[in-house]
């Protein structure tokens, strides 16, 4: 037997055992498992960001377990099975890659993405609009990036990054104006959101993932602040900002 199939069957068999015999596994539902799946997804994202191949391997296994778990629960109510789920994704991939499994010709990655979005719209399945397939529960920054990517596929796009930067500057002026005029918090929040949205768009034009860029800054900030905590000569509450800033500058040199 193919080693991949052997490993997958082993996981399926273990899942059957756990669901039948383990008190914790027997109690789980789609709802109770959902938050744990989200946590595992973020752990995989961390491993990817840290280029931790061993961690990626482990987290892929954890997520695979969750997928098998959901399929097991689905089979118990005859809602769906692991094989029906896998056949569906296979059919979806074949249908959305007509340049591989059909007679469509493409000349670039962009054409592949455009075809993908157009085929999705034709498939329907309740998602009748370009943005209908963007999950509501996505983190706001990821959602903004995905919406911009999707509308791009139907031609709703700036011509170049200079135009996008001009929009960033325009939104910054409007934010400053709202603050200066002491507008209500809701108006300032709206203008701040416009700045964020336009910066995410600019990052996209620079081929930078804004979520990854921000997380790298988060980690850098965390390392530097922890350096201050570790090397503080006295309780940080008793330190001046100047003293902490000096340690911050030391941390930047490391």
C-alpha positions in Angstrom: 0.0 0.0 0.0 1.1 3.6 -0.7 2.7 4.9 2.5 0.5 8.0 2.3 -2.6 5.9 2.2 -1.3 3.7 5.0 -0.7 6.7 7.2 -4.1 8.2 6.5 -5.9 4.9 7.2 -4.0 4.6 10.5 -5.4 8.0 11.5 -8.9 7.1 10.5 -8.7 3.9 12.5 -7.4 5.7 15.6 -10.2 8.3 15.2 -12.7 5.5 15.2 -11.2 4.1 18.4 -11.1 7.4 20.1 -14.7 8.3 19.2 -15.9 5.0 20.6 -13.8 4.6 23.7 -12.4 8.0 24.9 -14.7 10.0 27.2 -13.4 13.3 26.0 -13.5 12.5 22.3 -17.0 11.0 22.7 -18.3 14.3 24.1 -17.0 16.6 21.3 -19.3 18.4 18.9 -18.7 20.6 15.8 -19.2 23.6 18.1 -16.8 22.4 20.9 -14.1 21.5 18.4 -14.4 24.8 16.4 -12.4 27.0 18.8 -9.7 24.3 19.1 -9.4 24.1 15.3 -8.9 27.9 15.2 -6.2 27.6 17.8 -4.4 24.9 15.9 -4.6 27.0 12.7 -2.9 29.9 14.4 -0.2 27.5 15.8 0.5 26.4 12.2 0.6 30.0 11.1 3.2 30.7 13.9 5.3 27.7 12.8 5.2 29.0 9.1 6.2 32.5 10.2 9.1 31.1 12.2 10.2 28.9 9.3 10.0 26.0 11.8 9.7 22.9 9.6 9.3 20.5 12.5 6.6 22.7 13.9 4.8 22.9 10.6 4.9 19.1 10.3 3.4 18.7 13.8 0.7 21.3 13.3 -0.3 19.8 9.9 -0.8 16.5 11.8 -2.9 18.3 14.4 -5.1 20.0 11.8 -5.4 16.7 9.9 -6.7 15.1 13.0 -9.3 17.9 13.3 -10.5 17.3 9.7 -10.8 13.6 10.3 -12.7 14.4 13.6 -15.2 16.6 11.8 -15.7 13.9 9.1 -16.3 11.2 11.7 -18.9 13.3 13.4 -20.5 14.0 10.0 -20.7 10.3 9.2 -22.4 9.6 12.6 -25.5 11.6 11.4 -25.2 10.6 7.7 -24.5 14.2 6.9 -21.2 13.5 5.1 -18.2 11.3 5.2 -14.4 11.7 4.8 -14.6 10.2 1.3 -17.5 12.5 0.2 -15.5 15.5 1.5 -12.4 14.5 -0.3 -14.2 13.7 -3.6 -15.8 17.2 -3.4 -12.5 19.0 -3.1 -11.1 16.8 -5.9 -14.0 17.7 -8.2 -13.7 21.4 -7.3 -10.0 21.4 -8.1 -10.5 19.7 -11.5 -13.4 22.1 -12.4 -11.4 25.1 -11.4 -8.2 24.1 -13.3 -9.5 23.8 -16.9 -6.0 24.7 -18.1 -4.9 21.3 -16.6 -7.9 19.1 -16.9 -9.6 20.8 -19.9 -8.8 22.7 -23.1 -8.4 26.2 -21.7 -5.1 28.0 -22.3 -3.6 30.4 -19.8 -0.4 32.5 -20.1 0.1 33.7 -16.5 -0.7 33.3 -12.9 -3.1 36.2 -13.1 -5.2 34.5 -15.7 -5.4 31.4 -13.5 -6.7 33.5 -10.6 -9.2 35.3 -12.9 -10.5 32.0 -14.2 -10.8 30.6 -10.7 -13.0 33.5 -9.5 -15.2 33.4 -12.7 -15.7 29.7 -12.3 -16.6 30.1 -8.6 -19.3 32.6 -9.6 -20.7 30.2 -12.2 -20.8 27.4 -9.6 -23.2 29.5 -7.5 -23.7 27.6 -4.3 -25.3 30.7 -2.7 -22.3 32.8 -3.4 -23.7 35.0 -6.2 -21.4 38.0 -5.8 -17.6 38.5 -6.2 -17.2 39.0 -2.4 -19.8 36.4 -1.4 -17.2 33.8 -0.6 -15.1 35.9 1.8 -15.8 34.5 5.3 -17.4 37.0 7.7 -15.3 35.7 10.6 -11.9 36.4 8.9 -9.6 38.8 10.8 -10.3 42.3 9.4 -6.8 42.7 7.9 -6.9 39.4 6.1 -10.5 40.1 5.0 -9.5 43.5 3.5 -6.6 41.9 1.6 -8.8 39.0 0.3 -11.6 41.4 -0.8 -9.1 43.6 -2.7 -7.6 40.5 -4.4 -11.1 39.2 -5.4 -12.3 42.5 -6.9 -9.0 42.8 -8.8 -10.0 39.7 -10.7 -13.0 41.5 -12.3 -11.0 44.6 -13.2 -11.8 46.7 -10.1 -8.1 47.7 -9.6 -5.7 50.6 -9.5 -3.4 50.9 -12.5 -0.2 51.2 -10.5 1.2 51.6 -7.0 1.7 55.3 -7.3 -2.0 55.8 -7.6 -2.5 53.6 -4.5 0.0 55.7 -2.5 -1.8 58.9 -3.5 -4.9 57.4 -2.0 -3.0 56.6 1.2 -1.9 60.2 1.4 -5.4 61.4 0.7 -6.9 59.2 3.5 -4.2 60.5 5.9 -5.1 64.1 5.2 -8.8 63.3 5.8 -7.9 61.5 9.1 -5.8 64.5 10.3 -8.6 66.8 9.3 -11.1 64.8 11.4 -8.8 64.8 14.4 -8.0 68.5 14.0 -11.7 69.4 13.8 -12.4 67.2 16.8 -15.0 65.2 15.0 -16.9 62.5 16.9 -15.1 59.3 17.6 -17.1 57.4 15.0 -16.0 59.8 12.2 -12.3 59.5 13.3 -12.7 55.7 13.5 -14.1 55.7 9.9 -11.2 57.8 8.6 -8.6 55.6 10.4 -10.2 52.6 8.9 -9.9 54.1 5.4 -6.2 54.7 6.1 -5.7 51.1 7.1 -7.6 49.8 4.1 -5.6 51.9 1.7 -2.3 50.8 3.3 -3.3 47.2 3.0 -4.0 47.9 -0.7 -0.5 49.5 -1.0 1.1 46.5 0.6 -0.6 44.2 -1.9 0.9 46.3 -4.7 4.3 45.9 -3.1 3.6 42.1 -3.0 3.8 42.2 0.8 1.4 40.3 3.1 0.4 43.0 5.6 -0.7 40.4 8.2 2.8 38.8 8.1 4.5 42.2 8.1 2.6 43.4 11.2 3.2 40.1 13.0 6.9 40.4 12.4 6.8 43.9 13.9 4.8 42.4 16.9 7.5 39.9 17.5 10.3 42.5 17.1 8.5 44.7 19.6 8.1 41.8 22.0 11.8 40.9 21.8 12.9 44.4 22.5 10.5 45.0 25.3 11.5 41.8 27.0 15.1 42.9 26.7 14.1 46.0 28.7 12.4 43.8 31.3 15.4 41.5 31.6 18.0 44.2 31.8 16.1 46.8 33.9 18.4 47.9 36.8 15.3 48.5 38.9 11.5 48.0 38.9 10.3 49.3 35.6 7.6 51.3 37.3 10.4 53.3 38.9 12.3 53.9 35.6 12.0 57.0 33.4 11.0 56.8 29.8 14.6 57.9 28.9 16.1 55.0 30.9 13.8 52.5 29.2 14.5 54.1 25.8 18.2 53.6 26.3 17.7 49.9 26.9 15.4 49.8 23.8 18.2 51.2 21.7 20.5 48.5 23.1 18.0 45.9 22.1 17.9 47.3 18.5 21.6 46.6 18.2 21.2 42.9 19.0 
